[in-house]
Amino acid sequence: MDTAEELARARAARLEALRSLQVDAATWDRTRDSSTTGTSGLPKVIALIGIERYRKRLGKLEFDYIAACRDAERLVQRRTRRVQALVGVLAVSVVAGVVGWRNASYLQERINWCMTMRPYMLTQVRPHVLTAEIERALKPKDS
């Protein structure tokens, strides 16, 4: 008897989900507003669509509503990923700022070397300095 009752409860739940889908689809059809698409019950509805006898009870409106629900769910997921990416970028920026602040003197020294001293050395000093190979090849009293 338990299995018959369980089967009856499961069938009633599927019929309730079907009725809920039809009501939601009718509401959505009146407004065509994406904010009225509900994605919380979508997995149950998709499972219903897989059952042929319930699929036959659905019309074009219900299928359009399900498609709109899927689109709305994708949009929510896309927004969620964007917000997560933004939070990640902000966190990395804050950490980089703190590290830069703690090492400000070292960074200033490196920037000074790369922007001022190294270019000066390459253009004004290096042309007058002999390499180790050329220095070894010099004979006494050569300059």
C-alpha positions as CSV (number, residue, x, y, z in Angstrom):
1,M,0.0,0.0,0.0
2,D,2.9,2.4,0.7
3,T,4.0,2.2,-2.8
4,A,0.6,3.0,-4.2
5,E,0.2,6.0,-1.9
6,E,3.7,7.2,-2.8
7,L,2.9,6.8,-6.5
8,A,-0.3,8.8,-6.0
9,R,1.5,11.5,-4.1
10,A,4.2,11.7,-6.8
11,R,1.6,11.9,-9.5
12,A,-0.2,14.6,-7.6
13,A,3.0,16.6,-7.2
14,R,3.7,16.3,-10.9
15,L,0.2,17.5,-11.7
16,E,0.6,20.4,-9.3
17,A,3.9,21.4,-10.9
18,L,2.1,21.2,-14.3
19,R,-0.7,23.4,-13.1
20,S,1.7,25.8,-11.5
21,L,3.7,25.9,-14.8
22,Q,0.5,26.7,-16.8
23,V,-0.5,29.5,-14.4
24,D,3.0,31.0,-14.4
25,A,3.0,30.8,-18.2
26,A,-0.3,32.5,-18.5
27,T,0.9,35.3,-16.1
28,W,4.1,35.6,-18.1
29,D,2.1,35.8,-21.3
30,R,0.0,38.7,-20.1
31,T,3.0,40.8,-19.2
32,R,5.9,39.3,-21.2
33,D,8.1,40.6,-18.4
34,S,11.3,38.8,-17.7
35,S,11.1,39.5,-14.0
36,T,8.0,37.2,-13.8
37,T,9.9,34.2,-15.0
38,G,10.6,31.9,-12.1
39,T,13.6,29.7,-12.3
40,S,13.3,28.0,-8.9
41,G,10.9,25.3,-10.1
42,L,12.6,24.9,-13.5
43,P,14.3,21.5,-12.8
44,K,11.0,20.0,-11.8
45,V,9.4,21.3,-15.0
46,I,12.2,20.1,-17.2
47,A,11.7,16.6,-15.6
48,L,8.0,16.9,-16.4
49,I,8.8,17.7,-20.0
50,G,10.7,14.4,-20.2
51,I,7.6,12.5,-19.4
52,E,5.7,12.1,-22.6
53,R,2.1,12.2,-21.3
54,Y,2.9,15.5,-19.5
55,R,4.7,16.9,-22.5
56,K,1.5,16.4,-24.5
57,R,-0.4,18.6,-22.1
58,L,1.9,21.5,-22.7
59,G,1.2,24.1,-25.4
60,K,3.4,26.5,-27.2
61,L,2.9,29.1,-24.5
62,E,4.3,26.8,-21.8
63,F,7.3,25.9,-24.0
64,D,7.9,29.6,-24.7
65,Y,7.7,30.3,-21.0
66,I,10.2,27.5,-20.2
67,A,12.6,29.0,-22.8
68,A,12.2,32.4,-21.2
69,C,12.9,30.9,-17.8
70,R,16.1,29.3,-19.1
71,D,17.2,32.6,-20.6
72,A,16.5,34.4,-17.4
73,E,18.4,31.7,-15.5
74,R,21.4,32.2,-17.9
75,L,21.2,35.9,-17.4
76,V,21.3,35.5,-13.6
77,Q,24.3,33.1,-13.8
78,R,26.1,35.6,-16.1
79,R,25.5,38.5,-13.7
80,T,26.6,36.3,-10.8
81,R,29.9,35.5,-12.6
82,R,30.4,39.1,-13.4
83,V,30.0,40.2,-9.8
84,Q,32.3,37.4,-8.6
85,A,34.9,38.5,-11.1
86,L,34.6,42.1,-10.1
87,V,35.0,41.2,-6.4
88,G,38.0,39.1,-7.3
89,V,39.6,41.9,-9.2
90,L,38.9,44.3,-6.4
91,A,40.4,41.9,-3.8
92,V,43.6,41.5,-5.9
93,S,43.8,45.3,-6.4
94,V,43.6,45.9,-2.6
95,V,46.3,43.3,-1.9
96,A,48.5,44.8,-4.6
97,G,47.9,48.3,-3.2
98,V,48.9,47.2,0.3
99,V,52.0,45.4,-0.9
100,G,52.9,48.4,-2.9
101,W,52.4,50.7,0.0
102,R,54.5,48.5,2.3
103,N,57.3,48.5,-0.2
104,A,57.0,52.0,-1.5
105,S,60.7,53.0,-0.9
106,Y,61.9,49.9,-2.8
107,L,59.5,50.5,-5.6
108,Q,60.6,54.1,-5.9
109,E,64.2,53.0,-6.0
110,R,63.5,50.5,-8.8
111,I,61.5,53.0,-10.8
112,N,64.3,55.6,-10.5
113,W,66.8,53.0,-11.7
114,C,64.7,51.9,-14.7
115,M,63.5,55.4,-15.7
116,T,66.6,57.6,-15.0
117,M,69.8,55.9,-14.0
118,R,69.8,52.9,-16.4
119,P,69.0,55.0,-19.6
120,Y,71.8,57.5,-18.6
121,M,74.3,54.6,-18.0
122,L,73.5,53.0,-21.3
123,T,73.9,56.2,-23.3
124,Q,76.6,58.1,-21.4
125,V,78.8,55.4,-19.6
126,R,78.6,52.1,-21.4
127,P,80.0,53.4,-24.8
128,H,83.2,54.3,-22.9
129,V,83.6,51.1,-20.9
130,L,85.5,48.1,-22.4
131,T,84.1,44.7,-22.2
132,A,86.0,41.9,-20.4
133,E,87.0,40.3,-23.8
134,I,88.3,43.5,-25.3
135,E,90.2,44.3,-22.0
136,R,91.9,40.9,-22.1
137,A,93.0,41.5,-25.7
138,L,94.7,44.8,-24.8
139,K,98.5,44.9,-24.9
140,P,100.5,46.9,-22.4
141,K,100.3,50.7,-22.9
142,D,97.1,50.3,-25.1
143,S,94.1,52.3,-24.0
